[in-house]
Every structure is written in C-alpha cells, then in structure tokens.
C-alpha cells in the first residue's frame, strides 16, 4: 500500500513516542554519553607521552575514587588540566605549533594548530584534551524516506555543556575559528569511514575556512569517494561572493565533490548570487520550516526558494523537521530530501549509521 505524502515507517518519528519510548530514548542517550566519556578516558590513559604521565596518574586516582561516576571524574580532570594550562608561560603568537591528537593512538587524527597567548582556555582544552566528537544525522529522501546521506555535526564534551555553535563562535573570536573547523573536519572525515557506502556525507564549513588550502588537502586525501562528499557552506550567502574563482569553490569543485548552501529565514535569495555559486543543493533551514503548516507567509518563502533552486538546477533539502505536519508540507513542496529530529537524531555510534541503511533496505523489500 502506498504511503501518504510525508509519511514514514513506524519508528521514524519521535512525536508519537510513548512515555516508555521516551524513557528508553533518554536512557539510550545517557548510555551514549557514558560510552563517549569512557572512550575519552581510555584515549587519555593509553597516551604514552611522558610529559602527561602525572596528569594520567591523577585521572586514575579520580576514577578509583569515583568508580560509578566517570563523567564527574573526567570533568574534574579537565578542570585541573585547565588550571595547569593557565599557569604555564604564555607562548608568543605563531612562534610554535601544537600537535593536537584527536585520538592519541591514531596519527591520522593529528591536526596542527598555532598556539597563541590569546587563545581561550576552553578552546585550548577542546583541542588538547580529545573533546572533539562527530555525530551524524540521517538525511531522508522524499517521499519514500530512504536514508541517502548524513550530515556531520560536531559535538564537544565539556564542563559547561555549551553547544557547538557557542564553541565555534568563541573560537572565531579568539582567532582560532579556522583551526577548530579544520580539526572538526579532520575528525568527521575519519569517522566517515564507517558510514555505509550508499550514503553521502555533508561537511559544514564557513566560507573563510573553505578557502584554506588545508581543507582541499584533507578532502583530496579522504577515503570517501568525491561524489559522496558534500561541502555545506554555512552563514550568509553574501559572504560567498567571489567563491567561484580558482581560489574559492573552484579548487574544491575540481575534486569532484558537491556544494550546498543554506537559504536563510529571509527567504529572498539573490538569483544572481545563486547563479554565480551554482550550488548542487540548497537547504531550507529551520527558520523557513518552523510553523510552515500554519503560516502562508512561511509557505510562500519556502516555495520561492524551491523555485529558485529549480532555476539553477539544485536539489532542495529541508532541515529541522520536527513534526509530521512540517514533513507533510515540505513533501508537498516536492523537496528532494529532509532531516530533523522527527526523522532521526544525530548519533556518534557506527552501529546506528549502519542500522539506518539496513532498515531502509528491509523496508524496501516487498511483503507477502
């Protein structure tokens, strides 16, 4: 039997979850964080650098004192690490570099960043103490619901629980925005090796960082086939003017990858700029999706972006889908694909990424 427009198989939507399902989901999320924390602790303790031996011993003591609270032990360790870092002599700007090991046992996850006395202590902690993780969120084709790709989302484990946007903003203010983005890109590309081969991987970059030659080098050396890579440029489209030159998107596109841009809540995007950029994908962000089922203005703005996309030959992906009503509306607009909490939450576990593909294949099998 054919599905209604905007409908997905049972279990795809979070809005219909029972109290038991919510409790199970909360438990699973708690376990996910526990596993992440244990992975980080293991990476720290298996590091063989003699300079950090004292810190490792202190972490072991904290864990022994709090065997049922590894999260608390790790956070206390990080706070002590911050205090120690703050007491060390300042390093002159650009006179030294620090090798940041996202995984101490994996040289492929090493990113070199400049050390500056102006760097915020929190950013130093993230870059130095293996607090950078990659979660992937599934992207579903419409209207059939098959998972066709994932978006890489950076997650940070820290004492204040701040979101990724806060960390990236503070890094930019400290003059380390590009370094943090490149570290996140490196981490995402490493994690993407475990994403099923029938899915693409979307990677977020600001226009400024996309120009950095290190980005092209990382993407060129990635284990992913170029046609599975999408560079998603974030921020104002106006900031992308001139990106089609040889020193901009041209260098990335020469690798054979695809480019996505986001249409902001303003809705009215310059046709000339879109023609210049010629993106492969245009994303309808949450500002254009929220409340679309009850707002004619929202529908008009979203429809205008879809029409512009058709004019430049771009696919359209709606993000931030949180309710069945929103899914139904974007499906009616003939949007190419969608993502959001209704369809699938971000996960750091490769088993989840594989399950999305396996589930889609099982649901595609004929019954009877």
C-alpha positions as a printed Julia matrix, in Angstrom:
368×3 Matrix{Float64}:
  0.0     0.0     0.0
  1.37    3.41   -0.94
  2.31    5.73    1.89
  0.73    9.15    2.34
  2.83   12.11    1.3
  5.14   12.96    4.15
  4.62    9.66    5.97
  7.39    7.35    7.08
  7.52    3.84    8.51
  6.68    3.41   12.19
  9.52    4.42   14.46
 10.81    7.23   12.22
  9.01    9.98   14.11
  9.76   10.99   17.68
  6.49   12.9    18.18
  4.4     9.73   18.53
  6.66    8.13   21.14
  5.04    6.73   24.28
  6.27    7.53   27.77
  8.12    4.21   27.76
  9.76    5.1    24.45
 10.83    8.48   25.82
 12.32    6.82   28.91
 14.14    4.32   26.72
 15.4     7.12   24.46
 16.65    9.1    27.46
 18.39    6.0    28.82
 19.99    5.37   25.43
 21.22    8.96   25.24
 22.66    8.68   28.75
 24.44    5.49   27.72
 25.75    7.19   24.59
 27.33    9.94   26.69
 28.73    7.36   29.15
 30.34    5.46   26.26
 31.79    8.67   24.83
 33.25    9.59   28.21
 34.77    6.13   28.66
 36.29    6.34   25.18
 37.88    9.69   26.03
 39.19    8.38   29.36
 40.66    5.35   27.6
 42.35    7.57   25.0
 43.9     9.74   27.72
 45.11    6.8    29.81
 46.65    4.96   26.85
 48.65    8.02   25.8
 52.38    7.3    26.2
 53.66   10.88   26.31
 55.95   11.14   29.38
 55.01   14.82   29.81
 51.42   13.9    30.66
 52.21   10.94   32.95
 51.45   12.92   36.11
 48.08   14.04   34.73
 47.24   10.44   33.76
 48.04    9.23   37.27
 45.77   11.88   38.76
 42.97   10.83   36.4
 43.4     7.2    37.52
 43.09    8.32   41.14
 39.92   10.26   40.35
 38.39    7.24   38.64
 39.29    4.96   41.55
 37.69    7.43   43.95
 34.52    7.73   41.81
 34.07    4.35   40.1
 30.35    4.96   39.47
 30.8     8.49   38.15
 33.29    8.5    35.25
 31.69   11.7    33.89
 32.43   13.55   37.11
 35.95   12.16   37.26
 36.65   13.28   33.68
 35.26   16.77   34.23
 37.32   17.2    37.41
 40.39   16.08   35.46
 39.63   18.63   32.71
 39.2    21.44   35.22
 42.58   20.57   36.76
 44.07   20.47   33.26
 42.74   23.95   32.57
 44.27   25.3    35.77
 47.61   23.77   34.85
 47.43   25.2    31.32
 46.62   28.65   32.67
 49.71   28.59   34.94
 52.1    27.77   32.1
 54.09   30.59   30.44
 52.37   32.21   27.51
 53.64   31.23   24.07
 54.29   34.04   21.56
 51.86   34.13   18.65
 52.84   31.87   15.73
 56.27   31.07   17.17
 55.33   27.5    17.98
 52.78   24.96   16.9
 50.98   22.38   18.95
 50.15   18.92   17.63
 46.57   18.13   18.62
 45.81   14.41   18.91
 42.13   13.7    18.49
 42.99   10.06   19.21
 46.35    9.51   20.87
 46.87    6.12   19.2
 45.92    7.28   15.71
 48.4     9.52   13.91
 45.84   10.09   11.16
 43.8    12.15   13.62
 46.51   14.71   14.33
 45.86   18.34   13.46
 48.46   21.09   13.82
 47.21   24.4    15.2
 49.04   27.61   16.09
 49.45   28.32   19.8
 48.64   31.87   20.85
 48.58   33.56   24.25
 45.17   35.0    23.34
 43.61   31.57   22.87
 40.74   30.98   25.26
 41.41   28.3    27.84
 38.24   26.45   26.89
 39.28   26.24   23.24
 42.74   25.05   24.29
 41.12   22.33   26.38
 38.95   21.14   23.49
 41.88   20.99   21.09
 44.33   19.47   23.56
 42.21   17.04   25.55
 40.41   14.99   22.89
 36.98   16.55   23.48
 36.0    16.67   19.8
 33.44   14.11   18.57
 31.49   13.64   15.34
 27.81   12.75   15.27
 25.97   12.01   12.03
 22.31   12.85   11.39
 20.44   10.92    8.67
 19.06   12.66    5.58
 15.93   11.0     4.13
 14.86   11.12    0.5
 11.28   12.29   -0.09
  8.73   10.91   -0.36
 10.0     7.32    0.14
 12.02    8.01    3.3
 15.18    6.1     2.36
 18.34    7.36    4.06
 20.52    8.76    1.29
 23.11   10.66    3.3
 24.26   12.02    6.63
 25.31   15.42    7.91
 28.39   15.59   10.13
 27.74   17.51   13.34
 30.48   18.34   15.83
 29.93   17.53   19.49
 32.01   18.74   22.43
 32.32   17.21   25.88
 32.95   19.95   28.41
 32.14   21.17   31.88
 29.6    23.81   30.84
 27.59   21.78   28.33
 27.76   24.57   25.74
 26.53   23.78   22.23
 28.74   23.53   19.17
 27.68   26.98   17.91
 28.99   28.54   21.13
 32.36   26.79   20.85
 32.83   27.76   17.2
 31.8    31.37   17.88
 34.22   31.67   20.79
 36.98   30.05   18.75
 36.39   32.59   15.98
 36.55   35.44   18.5
 39.83   34.02   19.82
 41.26   33.87   16.3
 41.11   30.07   16.15
 37.88   29.6    14.24
 39.53   28.11   11.17
 41.75   25.82   13.25
 38.77   24.45   15.16
 36.81   23.94   11.93
 39.71   22.08   10.35
 40.09   19.92   13.45
 36.35   19.13   13.26
 36.65   18.38    9.53
 39.56   16.02   10.18
 37.57   14.24   12.89
 34.48   13.97   10.65
 36.41   12.55    7.71
 37.97    9.93    9.97
 34.59    8.95   11.41
 33.02    8.91    7.93
 35.0     5.77    7.07
 32.31    3.86    8.97
 29.34    5.46    7.19
 27.64    3.0     4.79
 28.94    3.38    1.25
 25.49    4.1    -0.17
 25.25    7.37    1.79
 26.82   10.75    1.1
 28.48   12.8     3.86
 27.79   16.54    4.25
 30.54   18.54    5.95
 29.98   22.06    7.3
 32.48   24.85    6.61
 32.36   28.62    6.73
 33.28   30.45    3.5
 36.53   31.71    5.05
 37.67   28.24    6.1
 36.7    26.71    2.75
 39.45   28.85    1.16
 42.15   27.42    3.42
 44.47   25.15    1.37
 44.48   22.62    4.23
 40.79   21.96    3.55
 41.43   20.96   -0.05
 44.33   18.75    1.05
 42.18   16.98    3.65
 39.33   16.41    1.21
 41.68   15.25   -1.54
 43.21   12.68    0.83
 39.87   11.49    2.23
 38.93    7.83    1.99
 35.47    8.87    0.74
 34.83    8.93   -2.99
 34.45   12.57   -4.14
 30.86   12.0    -5.27
 29.99   11.07   -1.67
 31.3    14.38   -0.28
 29.15   17.49    0.06
 30.71   20.7     1.38
 27.95   22.63    3.09
 28.82   26.33    3.28
 27.31   27.95    6.36
 26.48   31.56    7.07
 25.26   34.41    4.9
 25.17   33.79    1.15
 26.5    37.31    0.64
 29.73   36.17    2.29
 30.16   33.69   -0.57
 30.5    36.27   -3.38
 33.57   35.53   -5.47
 33.8    31.94   -4.22
 33.63   30.55   -7.74
 37.14   31.78   -8.56
 40.15   29.48   -8.65
 40.98   30.4    -5.04
 37.45   29.67   -3.82
 34.93   26.96   -4.59
 36.67   26.23   -7.88
 39.52   24.46   -6.1
 37.14   22.31   -4.09
 34.9    21.53   -7.03
 37.89   20.4    -9.05
 37.97   17.41   -6.7
 34.57   16.28   -7.98
 32.6    16.94   -4.81
 29.26   18.74   -4.44
 28.45   22.06   -2.78
 25.44   23.01   -0.66
 24.35   26.42    0.61
 21.68   27.36    3.13
 18.76   29.66    2.4
 18.21   31.85    5.45
 14.91   32.84    7.01
 14.8    35.94    4.84
 13.66   33.66    2.04
 14.57   36.03   -0.79
 17.95   34.94   -2.07
 19.79   36.8    -4.8
 19.24   34.99   -8.08
 22.49   36.44   -9.42
 24.45   35.1    -6.45
 22.86   31.67   -6.71
 23.66   31.58  -10.41
 27.26   32.53   -9.65
 27.62   29.88   -6.96
 25.64   27.26   -8.89
 25.18   25.07   -5.8
 24.26   21.42   -6.16
 21.99   21.61   -3.09
 20.07   24.43   -1.4
 18.96   23.82    2.17
 15.78   25.18    3.7
 16.86   25.93    7.26
 14.75   25.69   10.41
 13.7    29.35   10.18
 11.86   28.6     6.95
 10.38   25.33    8.26
  9.15   26.16   11.75
  5.38   26.66   11.75
  5.1    26.28    7.98
  1.89   24.24    8.31
  0.06   27.23    9.78
  1.69   30.16    8.0
  1.01   31.12    4.42
  3.96   33.51    4.59
  6.3    30.65    5.51
  4.94   28.55    2.68
  5.43   31.4     0.18
  9.03   31.95    1.28
  9.84   28.24    1.17
  8.16   27.89   -2.23
 10.22   30.82   -3.54
 13.46   29.1    -2.54
 12.32   25.83   -4.15
 11.57   27.67   -7.39
 14.96   29.41   -7.32
 16.6    26.02   -6.79
 14.84   24.64   -9.84
 16.04   27.6   -11.89
 19.69   26.89  -11.05
 19.32   23.1   -11.21
 19.85   22.47   -7.49
 18.23   19.86   -5.26
 16.47   21.08   -2.09
 16.95   19.61    1.39
 14.72   20.71    4.26
 16.38   20.62    7.68
 14.98   20.93   11.18
 11.87   18.8    10.57
 10.35   18.21   14.0
  6.65   17.46   13.39
  4.61   15.32   10.97
  2.83   18.49    9.81
  6.13   20.09    8.8
  7.14   16.92    6.96
  3.84   16.85    5.1
  4.25   20.49    3.99
  7.8    20.1     2.65
  6.83   16.87    0.89
  4.0    18.77   -0.83
  6.58   21.33   -1.99
  8.4    18.43   -3.72
 11.54   18.98   -1.67
 14.2    16.4    -2.55
 15.12   15.28    0.97
 14.67   16.14    4.64
 16.34   15.78    8.01
 15.44   16.61   11.59
 14.63   15.15   14.99
 11.36   13.7    13.68
 13.28   11.59   11.17
 16.41   10.75   13.12
 18.57   12.25   15.84
 22.32   12.66   15.47
 24.35    9.67   16.68
 28.04    9.07   17.35
 27.71    5.29   17.01
 28.67    3.49   13.76
 26.13    0.78   14.59
 23.36    3.39   14.32
 24.7     4.61   10.98
 24.65    1.07    9.62
 21.19    0.45   11.07
 19.77    3.38    9.08
 20.91    1.71    5.86
 19.84   -1.79    6.9
 16.4    -0.55    8.0
 15.86    1.26    4.71
 16.78   -1.85    2.72
 14.46   -4.03    4.82
 11.56   -1.62    4.4
 12.11   -1.59    0.64
 11.67   -5.37    0.41
  8.25   -6.48   -0.92
  5.99   -8.16    1.63
  3.97  -11.33    1.22
